Amino acid sequence: MIYPGQHPTPNTQHPTPNTQHPTPNTQHPTPNTQHPTPNTQHPTPSMISSFRPLILPLFLPSLFGALLLGIVQPVLPLYLQSGGASLAVIGTVISARPLGALIFGLPGSGILSRYSMRKTTMGGLVVVVFSLLGMSRVTAFWGLFALWLLAGMGLSLFEIGRHQFIAHWIDNRFRGRAVSVLGGSARLGSTIGPAVGGLAAEAYGFDVPFLIMAGLALCSLVVVYFFLPELTEPGGGREFSLTGYLGELRETAWIYRRLLVAAGSAQLIMQMVRQGRQVFIPLFASGILGLNVANVGLVMSIGSGFDTAFFWTSGIIMDRFGRKAAIIPGLFVQLLGFLIMPFTFSFWSLAAVSAFLGFGNGITSGTMLTLGADLAPEQRRVSFLGIWRLSSSLGFTLGPNAVGLVAQWFTLSPASWVISAFAGTGIFLFWRFVPETLEQKLEDHPKKIKK
């Protein structure tokens, strides 16, 4: 795997020499002078293919973050329930983190435009550490809401810096596989984290899981401090101006309005379908099939296992056949899964559908991060990714609420078909309006994305 033009160039530059032996000697220096150039901006293809330079600055902090979010899944609702919180209060507190990410998405990209990627990421992790330490001591519901909201803002900064690293540092042709590993780490965290959190809470009390989460965030902070490179965007380091930044956001939204509306809407629907799966399956298993809590958890674990098993497949598909070659089939599988779910009648039939949906979600692992990094124009990368992440956060926030509202208006069975309709809409948007970005840049699609 080499950069195009490195080896063919010598053959086209020396077609006429009469002597055969001296020719190779005169050709060797040419490739040697070309190799250092990519290293000033991106790792070489051989480095990317092995992912060695990405393990410490990217993969390890992301794994710590995934474990952190996995631990909190069973701990926070049970902690609130033990304090006498109602279901409404529990739902409100749990929603504080995605709400914080939604609120801080655009301001966070403004911070990144002023400071380096490393400083922005570290600042977010510092906020997360202190928020989780506070949650280990606070018992008031409003206090837990405020601290979890702050943690969501800090995690938003961490994710913005990570997305910036992906867009700047990872070559387009290897980006799908690299980002799919991040998706795999998130799935691994959601598999291991809940067990760690539950065992720690059972053995030592509810404050210990929060301390473990704070320790994981601190480990991420240390790794980022030592191994994440300093990287300032073009124009970064200047005096930050809110008016100037808002103007840049407005200009970016206007210049790329067609792409952001189409691709952003498609991404929002994708995230809604993903979140809908996490909410809908437990409700259907319990409310329609009458499964107990243990069987519901087993059904979810089977789906998560298939989800985790196919994350690397997603990266291979994206890098060999294109980003949409993973997105559209994955959404189609989920469309079919939600269509047939109302016809399940037992634990095993629902488990089969859960596995099928997990497979569909698994082959889309990392697709939205990869697509956003591909589409982001170099000179407006920060503002573009800020808007891109806004649509992602909206999908994460609206997904569970949409499932609940649809189920309330209809019933659980017809609601499954409504989610299928969402998936079908996403397929159409990705197929018709979103350009394929493998080995291409945003500027290569002027007819599709510009005025």
BARO-144118 format. One record per residue (C-alpha): z, x, y; residue in three letters. Coordinates in nm, 3 decimals, padded with zeros to 5 digits. Layout:
BEGIN
+---------+---------+---------+------+
:       w :       u :       v : rest :
+---------+---------+---------+------+
:       Z :       X :       Y :  ALA :
...
+---------+---------+---------+------+
//
This chain:
BEGIN
+---------+---------+---------+------+
:       w :       u :       v : rest :
+---------+---------+---------+------+
:  00.000 :  00.000 :  00.000 :  MET :
: -00.126 :  00.171 :  00.312 :  ILE :
: -00.217 :  00.076 :  00.661 :  TYR :
: -00.582 : -00.027 :  00.688 :  PRO :
: -00.812 :  00.243 :  00.816 :  GLY :
: -00.614 :  00.548 :  00.714 :  GLN :
: -00.822 :  00.656 :  00.413 :  HIS :
: -01.160 :  00.492 :  00.481 :  PRO :
: -01.175 :  00.655 :  00.825 :  THR :
: -01.241 :  01.011 :  00.706 :  PRO :
: -01.525 :  00.894 :  00.479 :  ASN :
: -01.703 :  00.721 :  00.765 :  THR :
: -01.648 :  01.001 :  01.012 :  GLN :
: -01.809 :  01.280 :  00.803 :  HIS :
: -02.112 :  01.131 :  00.627 :  PRO :
: -02.357 :  01.418 :  00.696 :  THR :
: -02.202 :  01.758 :  00.609 :  PRO :
: -02.429 :  01.968 :  00.383 :  ASN :
: -02.147 :  02.162 :  00.221 :  THR :
: -01.922 :  01.973 : -00.010 :  GLN :
: -01.616 :  02.197 : -00.042 :  HIS :
: -01.527 :  02.248 :  00.324 :  PRO :
: -01.548 :  01.876 :  00.391 :  THR :
: -01.216 :  01.780 :  00.232 :  PRO :
: -01.046 :  02.064 :  00.422 :  ASN :
: -01.163 :  01.926 :  00.752 :  THR :
: -01.069 :  01.572 :  00.656 :  GLN :
: -00.707 :  01.632 :  00.560 :  HIS :
: -00.566 :  01.672 :  00.910 :  PRO :
: -00.699 :  01.333 :  01.019 :  THR :
: -00.477 :  01.118 :  00.797 :  PRO :
: -00.180 :  01.344 :  00.867 :  ASN :
: -00.206 :  01.280 :  01.238 :  THR :
: -00.217 :  00.906 :  01.179 :  GLN :
:  00.089 :  00.868 :  00.959 :  HIS :
:  00.357 :  00.925 :  01.225 :  PRO :
:  00.221 :  00.645 :  01.445 :  THR :
:  00.350 :  00.346 :  01.245 :  PRO :
:  00.690 :  00.508 :  01.210 :  ASN :
:  00.753 :  00.480 :  01.582 :  THR :
:  00.752 :  00.104 :  01.555 :  GLN :
:  00.783 : -00.004 :  01.193 :  HIS :
:  00.896 :  00.147 :  00.864 :  PRO :
:  00.612 :  00.273 :  00.646 :  THR :
:  00.473 :  00.042 :  00.377 :  PRO :
:  00.634 :  00.243 :  00.096 :  SER :
:  00.971 :  00.206 :  00.270 :  MET :
:  00.926 : -00.164 :  00.320 :  ILE :
:  00.816 : -00.219 : -00.038 :  SER :
:  01.142 : -00.067 : -00.160 :  SER :
:  01.345 : -00.233 :  00.120 :  PHE :
:  01.571 :  00.070 :  00.139 :  ARG :
:  01.581 :  00.088 :  00.521 :  PRO :
:  01.672 : -00.282 :  00.537 :  LEU :
:  01.972 : -00.286 :  00.303 :  ILE :
:  02.240 : -00.177 :  00.550 :  LEU :
:  02.119 : -00.314 :  00.885 :  PRO :
:  01.986 : -00.646 :  00.752 :  LEU :
:  02.065 : -00.746 :  00.393 :  PHE :
:  02.432 : -00.644 :  00.370 :  LEU :
:  02.551 : -00.819 :  00.692 :  PRO :
:  02.350 : -01.127 :  00.592 :  SER :
:  02.517 : -01.134 :  00.251 :  LEU :
:  02.861 : -01.113 :  00.414 :  PHE :
:  02.763 : -01.401 :  00.643 :  GLY :
:  02.636 : -01.609 :  00.351 :  ALA :
:  02.961 : -01.557 :  00.159 :  LEU :
:  03.155 : -01.654 :  00.471 :  LEU :
:  02.969 : -01.984 :  00.499 :  LEU :
:  03.003 : -02.044 :  00.126 :  GLY :
:  03.380 : -01.998 :  00.132 :  ILE :
:  03.424 : -02.252 :  00.409 :  VAL :
:  03.238 : -02.533 :  00.227 :  GLN :
:  03.530 : -02.660 :  00.016 :  PRO :
:  03.809 : -02.511 :  00.225 :  VAL :
:  03.761 : -02.671 :  00.566 :  LEU :
:  03.735 : -03.036 :  00.455 :  PRO :
:  04.031 : -03.000 :  00.216 :  LEU :
:  04.234 : -02.823 :  00.485 :  TYR :
:  04.168 : -03.111 :  00.723 :  LEU :
:  04.239 : -03.369 :  00.455 :  GLN :
:  04.572 : -03.204 :  00.375 :  SER :
:  04.667 : -03.252 :  00.740 :  GLY :
:  04.593 : -03.625 :  00.728 :  GLY :
:  04.253 : -03.623 :  00.899 :  ALA :
:  04.029 : -03.926 :  00.858 :  SER :
:  03.676 : -03.899 :  00.717 :  LEU :
:  03.535 : -03.938 :  01.067 :  ALA :
:  03.748 : -03.651 :  01.197 :  VAL :
:  03.655 : -03.432 :  00.900 :  ILE :
:  03.285 : -03.497 :  00.960 :  GLY :
:  03.323 : -03.422 :  01.329 :  THR :
:  03.499 : -03.089 :  01.274 :  VAL :
:  03.250 : -02.978 :  01.005 :  ILE :
:  02.960 : -03.057 :  01.238 :  SER :
:  03.106 : -02.826 :  01.507 :  ALA :
:  02.934 : -02.511 :  01.371 :  ARG :
:  02.575 : -02.646 :  01.370 :  PRO :
:  02.653 : -02.808 :  01.705 :  LEU :
:  02.760 : -02.469 :  01.843 :  GLY :
:  02.440 : -02.312 :  01.711 :  ALA :
:  02.238 : -02.590 :  01.873 :  LEU :
:  02.415 : -02.558 :  02.208 :  ILE :
:  02.400 : -02.179 :  02.216 :  PHE :
:  02.049 : -02.126 :  02.081 :  GLY :
:  01.870 : -02.092 :  02.414 :  LEU :
:  02.159 : -01.924 :  02.603 :  PRO :
:  02.186 : -01.680 :  02.313 :  GLY :
:  01.823 : -01.577 :  02.347 :  SER :
:  01.892 : -01.523 :  02.718 :  GLY :
:  02.174 : -01.283 :  02.627 :  ILE :
:  01.934 : -01.101 :  02.395 :  LEU :
:  01.682 : -01.066 :  02.678 :  SER :
:  01.951 : -00.892 :  02.886 :  ARG :
:  02.117 : -00.673 :  02.622 :  TYR :
:  01.997 : -00.489 :  02.315 :  SER :
:  01.966 : -00.644 :  01.971 :  MET :
:  02.261 : -00.439 :  01.846 :  ARG :
:  02.494 : -00.538 :  02.131 :  LYS :
:  02.398 : -00.905 :  02.101 :  THR :
:  02.460 : -00.911 :  01.726 :  THR :
:  02.792 : -00.729 :  01.762 :  MET :
:  02.906 : -00.963 :  02.038 :  GLY :
:  02.838 : -01.265 :  01.819 :  GLY :
:  03.032 : -01.116 :  01.528 :  LEU :
:  03.332 : -01.036 :  01.751 :  VAL :
:  03.344 : -01.404 :  01.852 :  VAL :
:  03.328 : -01.507 :  01.485 :  VAL :
:  03.611 : -01.274 :  01.383 :  VAL :
:  03.853 : -01.402 :  01.648 :  PHE :
:  03.754 : -01.766 :  01.590 :  SER :
:  03.829 : -01.742 :  01.217 :  LEU :
:  04.156 : -01.560 :  01.280 :  LEU :
:  04.252 : -01.846 :  01.510 :  GLY :
:  04.156 : -02.106 :  01.248 :  MET :
:  04.396 : -01.944 :  01.001 :  SER :
:  04.686 : -02.027 :  01.237 :  ARG :
:  04.580 : -02.350 :  01.411 :  VAL :
:  04.656 : -02.690 :  01.257 :  THR :
:  04.556 : -02.930 :  01.536 :  ALA :
:  04.223 : -03.101 :  01.472 :  PHE :
:  04.092 : -03.045 :  01.823 :  TRP :
:  04.183 : -02.678 :  01.798 :  GLY :
:  03.998 : -02.639 :  01.469 :  LEU :
:  03.696 : -02.817 :  01.619 :  PHE :
:  03.693 : -02.586 :  01.923 :  ALA :
:  03.732 : -02.269 :  01.716 :  LEU :
:  03.465 : -02.372 :  01.462 :  TRP :
:  03.236 : -02.455 :  01.754 :  LEU :
:  03.294 : -02.102 :  01.891 :  LEU :
:  03.226 : -01.958 :  01.547 :  ALA :
:  02.897 : -02.149 :  01.543 :  GLY :
:  02.804 : -01.996 :  01.878 :  MET :
:  02.891 : -01.648 :  01.754 :  GLY :
:  02.692 : -01.696 :  01.433 :  LEU :
:  02.403 : -01.817 :  01.646 :  SER :
:  02.405 : -01.483 :  01.833 :  LEU :
:  02.419 : -01.297 :  01.501 :  PHE :
:  02.123 : -01.494 :  01.367 :  GLU :
:  01.923 : -01.450 :  01.687 :  ILE :
:  01.969 : -01.073 :  01.666 :  GLY :
:  01.876 : -01.077 :  01.297 :  ARG :
:  01.561 : -01.279 :  01.367 :  HIS :
:  01.469 : -01.031 :  01.639 :  GLN :
:  01.509 : -00.742 :  01.393 :  PHE :
:  01.281 : -00.919 :  01.144 :  ILE :
:  01.013 : -00.988 :  01.405 :  ALA :
:  01.014 : -00.634 :  01.546 :  HIS :
:  01.084 : -00.409 :  01.250 :  TRP :
:  00.931 : -00.561 :  00.935 :  ILE :
:  00.557 : -00.535 :  00.880 :  ASP :
:  00.374 : -00.868 :  00.857 :  ASN :
:  00.239 : -00.799 :  00.508 :  ARG :
:  00.588 : -00.738 :  00.363 :  PHE :
:  00.785 : -00.978 :  00.580 :  ARG :
:  00.774 : -01.270 :  00.337 :  GLY :
:  00.943 : -01.078 :  00.055 :  ARG :
:  01.200 : -00.923 :  00.288 :  ALA :
:  01.297 : -01.256 :  00.442 :  VAL :
:  01.300 : -01.430 :  00.102 :  SER :
:  01.578 : -01.186 :  00.006 :  VAL :
:  01.775 : -01.321 :  00.302 :  LEU :
:  01.718 : -01.671 :  00.169 :  GLY :
:  01.835 : -01.554 : -00.170 :  GLY :
:  02.151 : -01.407 : -00.020 :  SER :
:  02.225 : -01.740 :  00.149 :  ALA :
:  02.184 : -01.918 : -00.183 :  ARG :
:  02.400 : -01.659 : -00.356 :  LEU :
:  02.668 : -01.712 : -00.094 :  GLY :
:  02.657 : -02.089 : -00.146 :  SER :
:  02.701 : -02.032 : -00.520 :  THR :
:  02.980 : -01.772 : -00.517 :  ILE :
:  03.156 : -01.853 : -00.189 :  GLY :
:  03.294 : -02.200 : -00.275 :  PRO :
:  03.458 : -02.068 : -00.593 :  ALA :
:  03.617 : -01.779 : -00.401 :  VAL :
:  03.740 : -02.011 : -00.127 :  GLY :
:  03.879 : -02.268 : -00.370 :  GLY :
:  04.061 : -02.011 : -00.582 :  LEU :
:  04.207 : -01.836 : -00.278 :  ALA :
:  04.328 : -02.164 : -00.126 :  ALA :
:  04.479 : -02.277 : -00.457 :  GLU :
:  04.662 : -01.949 : -00.515 :  ALA :
:  04.770 : -01.846 : -00.165 :  TYR :
:  04.727 : -02.141 :  00.071 :  GLY :
:  04.462 : -02.249 :  00.318 :  PHE :
:  04.518 : -01.970 :  00.568 :  ASP :
:  04.403 : -01.697 :  00.326 :  VAL :
:  04.039 : -01.813 :  00.290 :  PRO :
:  04.004 : -01.803 :  00.670 :  PHE :
:  04.145 : -01.450 :  00.671 :  LEU :
:  03.893 : -01.353 :  00.401 :  ILE :
:  03.613 : -01.501 :  00.612 :  MET :
:  03.735 : -01.307 :  00.915 :  ALA :
:  03.739 : -00.992 :  00.701 :  GLY :
:  03.378 : -01.054 :  00.594 :  LEU :
:  03.273 : -01.099 :  00.956 :  ALA :
:  03.455 : -00.776 :  01.044 :  LEU :
:  03.272 : -00.593 :  00.764 :  CYS :
:  02.942 : -00.720 :  00.905 :  SER :
:  03.049 : -00.597 :  01.249 :  LEU :
:  03.123 : -00.248 :  01.117 :  VAL :
:  02.791 : -00.226 :  00.931 :  VAL :
:  02.597 : -00.345 :  01.236 :  VAL :
:  02.778 : -00.095 :  01.460 :  TYR :
:  02.683 :  00.202 :  01.243 :  PHE :
:  02.342 :  00.107 :  01.107 :  PHE :
:  02.161 : -00.147 :  01.329 :  LEU :
:  01.930 :  00.036 :  01.571 :  PRO :
:  01.934 : -00.017 :  01.944 :  GLU :
:  01.636 : -00.226 :  02.043 :  LEU :
:  01.576 : -00.373 :  02.386 :  THR :
:  01.294 : -00.619 :  02.440 :  GLU :
:  01.023 : -00.551 :  02.700 :  PRO :
:  01.192 : -00.616 :  03.032 :  GLY :
:  01.534 : -00.598 :  02.870 :  GLY :
:  01.821 : -00.419 :  03.038 :  GLY :
:  01.740 : -00.564 :  03.376 :  ARG :
:  01.983 : -00.770 :  03.582 :  GLU :
:  02.007 : -01.107 :  03.410 :  PHE :
:  01.895 : -01.403 :  03.619 :  SER :
:  01.951 : -01.756 :  03.492 :  LEU :
:  01.671 : -01.882 :  03.714 :  THR :
:  01.436 : -01.612 :  03.587 :  GLY :
:  01.523 : -01.676 :  03.226 :  TYR :
:  01.479 : -02.052 :  03.258 :  LEU :
:  01.145 : -01.982 :  03.426 :  GLY :
:  01.042 : -01.763 :  03.134 :  GLU :
:  01.142 : -02.035 :  02.888 :  LEU :
:  00.940 : -02.288 :  03.084 :  ARG :
:  00.635 : -02.063 :  03.092 :  GLU :
:  00.659 : -01.984 :  02.721 :  THR :
:  00.698 : -02.352 :  02.633 :  ALA :
:  00.392 : -02.435 :  02.847 :  TRP :
:  00.165 : -02.155 :  02.727 :  ILE :
:  00.239 : -02.221 :  02.359 :  TYR :
:  00.311 : -02.591 :  02.394 :  ARG :
:  00.073 : -02.711 :  02.124 :  ARG :
:  00.198 : -02.466 :  01.866 :  LEU :
:  00.566 : -02.522 :  01.951 :  LEU :
:  00.531 : -02.899 :  01.934 :  VAL :
:  00.340 : -02.897 :  01.605 :  ALA :
:  00.512 : -02.608 :  01.427 :  ALA :
:  00.852 : -02.691 :  01.577 :  GLY :
:  00.826 : -03.053 :  01.462 :  SER :
:  00.715 : -02.941 :  01.116 :  ALA :
:  01.010 : -02.703 :  01.094 :  GLN :
:  01.250 : -02.973 :  01.210 :  LEU :
:  01.127 : -03.203 :  00.931 :  ILE :
:  01.152 : -02.921 :  00.676 :  MET :
:  01.516 : -02.859 :  00.768 :  GLN :
:  01.592 : -03.232 :  00.761 :  MET :
:  01.453 : -03.260 :  00.407 :  VAL :
:  01.654 : -02.955 :  00.298 :  ARG :
:  01.977 : -03.088 :  00.441 :  GLN :
:  01.900 : -03.435 :  00.313 :  GLY :
:  01.899 : -03.300 : -00.043 :  ARG :
:  02.252 : -03.161 : -00.001 :  GLN :
:  02.382 : -03.495 :  00.126 :  VAL :
:  02.176 : -03.742 : -00.075 :  PHE :
:  02.229 : -03.614 : -00.430 :  ILE :
:  02.613 : -03.642 : -00.423 :  PRO :
:  02.595 : -03.991 : -00.268 :  LEU :
:  02.339 : -04.111 : -00.522 :  PHE :
:  02.520 : -03.953 : -00.818 :  ALA :
:  02.851 : -04.111 : -00.722 :  SER :
:  02.743 : -04.440 : -00.563 :  GLY :
:  02.455 : -04.541 : -00.791 :  ILE :
:  02.511 : -04.361 : -01.122 :  LEU :
:  02.891 : -04.363 : -01.102 :  GLY :
:  02.933 : -03.996 : -01.196 :  LEU :
:  03.273 : -03.835 : -01.146 :  ASN :
:  03.338 : -03.546 : -00.912 :  VAL :
:  03.308 : -03.281 : -01.183 :  ALA :
:  02.968 : -03.409 : -01.297 :  ASN :
:  02.846 : -03.438 : -00.939 :  VAL :
:  02.940 : -03.075 : -00.882 :  GLY :
:  02.759 : -02.973 : -01.201 :  LEU :
:  02.443 : -03.156 : -01.092 :  VAL :
:  02.455 : -02.974 : -00.758 :  MET :
:  02.517 : -02.640 : -00.930 :  SER :
:  02.213 : -02.687 : -01.155 :  ILE :
:  01.996 : -02.751 : -00.848 :  GLY :
:  02.144 : -02.451 : -00.667 :  SER :
:  02.078 : -02.233 : -00.971 :  GLY :
:  01.708 : -02.317 : -00.969 :  PHE :
:  01.704 : -02.278 : -00.592 :  ASP :
:  01.846 : -01.926 : -00.618 :  THR :
:  01.625 : -01.826 : -00.912 :  ALA :
:  01.298 : -01.867 : -00.719 :  PHE :
:  01.373 : -01.698 : -00.385 :  PHE :
:  01.179 : -01.384 : -00.480 :  TRP :
:  00.885 : -01.597 : -00.594 :  THR :
:  00.869 : -01.736 : -00.242 :  SER :
:  00.834 : -01.389 : -00.094 :  GLY :
:  00.558 : -01.290 : -00.336 :  ILE :
:  00.363 : -01.609 : -00.259 :  ILE :
:  00.401 : -01.561 :  00.118 :  MET :
:  00.287 : -01.198 :  00.115 :  ASP :
: -00.001 : -01.242 : -00.130 :  ARG :
: -00.141 : -01.587 : -00.056 :  PHE :
: -00.003 : -01.682 :  00.285 :  GLY :
:  00.298 : -01.851 :  00.440 :  ARG :
:  00.160 : -02.202 :  00.400 :  LYS :
:  00.089 : -02.136 :  00.031 :  ALA :
:  00.467 : -02.141 : -00.019 :  ALA :
:  00.559 : -02.406 :  00.240 :  ILE :
:  00.320 : -02.686 :  00.146 :  ILE :
:  00.367 : -02.678 : -00.235 :  PRO :
:  00.744 : -02.652 : -00.186 :  GLY :
:  00.749 : -02.960 :  00.035 :  LEU :
:  00.520 : -03.143 : -00.209 :  PHE :
:  00.762 : -03.074 : -00.496 :  VAL :
:  01.048 : -03.214 : -00.289 :  GLN :
:  00.836 : -03.517 : -00.196 :  LEU :
:  00.784 : -03.591 : -00.566 :  LEU :
:  01.151 : -03.527 : -00.644 :  GLY :
:  01.274 : -03.782 : -00.392 :  PHE :
:  01.011 : -04.032 : -00.509 :  LEU :
:  01.135 : -04.028 : -00.867 :  ILE :
:  01.508 : -03.995 : -00.797 :  MET :
:  01.571 : -04.375 : -00.779 :  PRO :
:  01.443 : -04.402 : -01.137 :  PHE :
:  01.706 : -04.166 : -01.279 :  THR :
:  01.959 : -04.338 : -01.501 :  PHE :
:  02.199 : -04.074 : -01.635 :  SER :
:  02.360 : -03.738 : -01.571 :  PHE :
:  02.081 : -03.546 : -01.743 :  TRP :
:  01.795 : -03.728 : -01.572 :  SER :
:  01.953 : -03.669 : -01.232 :  LEU :
:  02.022 : -03.306 : -01.323 :  ALA :
:  01.653 : -03.264 : -01.408 :  ALA :
:  01.550 : -03.403 : -01.069 :  VAL :
:  01.809 : -03.182 : -00.897 :  SER :
:  01.661 : -02.879 : -01.074 :  ALA :
:  01.311 : -02.989 : -00.971 :  PHE :
:  01.420 : -03.022 : -00.608 :  LEU :
:  01.595 : -02.685 : -00.630 :  GLY :
:  01.272 : -02.528 : -00.752 :  PHE :
:  01.082 : -02.683 : -00.459 :  GLY :
:  01.334 : -02.556 : -00.208 :  ASN :
:  01.353 : -02.216 : -00.376 :  GLY :
:  00.983 : -02.141 : -00.332 :  ILE :
:  01.020 : -02.209 :  00.040 :  THR :
:  01.306 : -01.959 :  00.074 :  SER :
:  01.276 : -01.766 :  00.401 :  GLY :
:  00.957 : -01.940 :  00.507 :  THR :
:  01.081 : -02.067 :  00.843 :  MET :
:  01.230 : -01.731 :  00.948 :  LEU :
:  00.909 : -01.557 :  00.840 :  THR :
:  00.681 : -01.802 :  01.017 :  LEU :
:  00.881 : -01.785 :  01.340 :  GLY :
:  00.876 : -01.404 :  01.335 :  ALA :
:  00.501 : -01.405 :  01.270 :  ASP :
:  00.419 : -01.649 :  01.546 :  LEU :
:  00.640 : -01.494 :  01.815 :  ALA :
:  00.423 : -01.312 :  02.075 :  PRO :
:  00.544 : -00.958 :  02.143 :  GLU :
:  00.582 : -00.994 :  02.520 :  GLN :
:  00.761 : -01.331 :  02.495 :  ARG :
:  00.937 : -01.284 :  02.162 :  ARG :
:  01.290 : -01.364 :  02.277 :  VAL :
:  01.210 : -01.686 :  02.463 :  SER :
:  00.972 : -01.801 :  02.188 :  PHE :
:  01.228 : -01.744 :  01.911 :  LEU :
:  01.494 : -01.917 :  02.121 :  GLY :
:  01.281 : -02.232 :  02.132 :  ILE :
:  01.189 : -02.190 :  01.765 :  TRP :
:  01.554 : -02.170 :  01.660 :  ARG :
:  01.630 : -02.479 :  01.868 :  LEU :
:  01.405 : -02.690 :  01.647 :  SER :
:  01.567 : -02.537 :  01.337 :  SER :
:  01.917 : -02.618 :  01.461 :  SER :
:  01.808 : -02.972 :  01.545 :  LEU :
:  01.687 : -03.018 :  01.189 :  GLY :
:  02.013 : -02.888 :  01.042 :  PHE :
:  02.213 : -03.114 :  01.273 :  THR :
:  02.003 : -03.429 :  01.237 :  LEU :
:  01.938 : -03.405 :  00.861 :  GLY :
:  02.274 : -03.530 :  00.728 :  PRO :
:  02.299 : -03.792 :  01.003 :  ASN :
:  01.947 : -03.918 :  00.931 :  ALA :
:  02.025 : -03.958 :  00.561 :  VAL :
:  02.343 : -04.151 :  00.642 :  GLY :
:  02.169 : -04.383 :  00.887 :  LEU :
:  01.875 : -04.451 :  00.656 :  VAL :
:  02.110 : -04.522 :  00.366 :  ALA :
:  02.310 : -04.759 :  00.587 :  GLN :
:  02.001 : -04.947 :  00.708 :  TRP :
:  01.842 : -04.979 :  00.364 :  PHE :
:  02.024 : -04.865 :  00.051 :  THR :
:  02.039 : -04.531 : -00.123 :  LEU :
:  01.732 : -04.590 : -00.341 :  SER :
:  01.486 : -04.680 : -00.060 :  PRO :
:  01.638 : -04.404 :  00.152 :  ALA :
:  01.511 : -04.155 : -00.106 :  SER :
:  01.156 : -04.275 : -00.043 :  TRP :
:  01.206 : -04.241 :  00.332 :  VAL :
:  01.296 : -03.874 :  00.280 :  ILE :
:  00.975 : -03.843 :  00.075 :  SER :
:  00.785 : -03.981 :  00.373 :  ALA :
:  00.947 : -03.714 :  00.593 :  PHE :
:  00.831 : -03.448 :  00.348 :  ALA :
:  00.478 : -03.591 :  00.351 :  GLY :
:  00.474 : -03.581 :  00.731 :  THR :
:  00.583 : -03.218 :  00.721 :  GLY :
:  00.305 : -03.133 :  00.475 :  ILE :
:  00.045 : -03.286 :  00.706 :  PHE :
:  00.177 : -03.103 :  01.013 :  LEU :
:  00.186 : -02.765 :  00.841 :  PHE :
: -00.160 : -02.814 :  00.686 :  TRP :
: -00.335 : -02.946 :  00.996 :  ARG :
: -00.171 : -02.785 :  01.298 :  PHE :
:  00.016 : -02.467 :  01.198 :  VAL :
: -00.201 : -02.152 :  01.169 :  PRO :
: -00.173 : -01.920 :  00.872 :  GLU :
: -00.002 : -01.602 :  00.996 :  THR :
: -00.032 : -01.352 :  00.710 :  LEU :
: -00.171 : -01.026 :  00.859 :  GLU :
: -00.249 : -01.211 :  01.182 :  GLN :
: -00.087 : -01.234 :  01.524 :  LYS :
: -00.026 : -01.531 :  01.749 :  LEU :
: -00.304 : -01.425 :  01.985 :  GLU :
: -00.555 : -01.458 :  01.698 :  ASP :
: -00.534 : -01.836 :  01.721 :  HIS :
: -00.631 : -01.918 :  02.082 :  PRO :
: -00.804 : -02.242 :  01.998 :  LYS :
: -00.507 : -02.375 :  01.812 :  LYS :
: -00.223 : -02.271 :  02.037 :  ILE :
: -00.343 : -02.230 :  02.391 :  LYS :
: -00.456 : -02.468 :  02.660 :  LYS :
+---------+---------+---------+------+
//
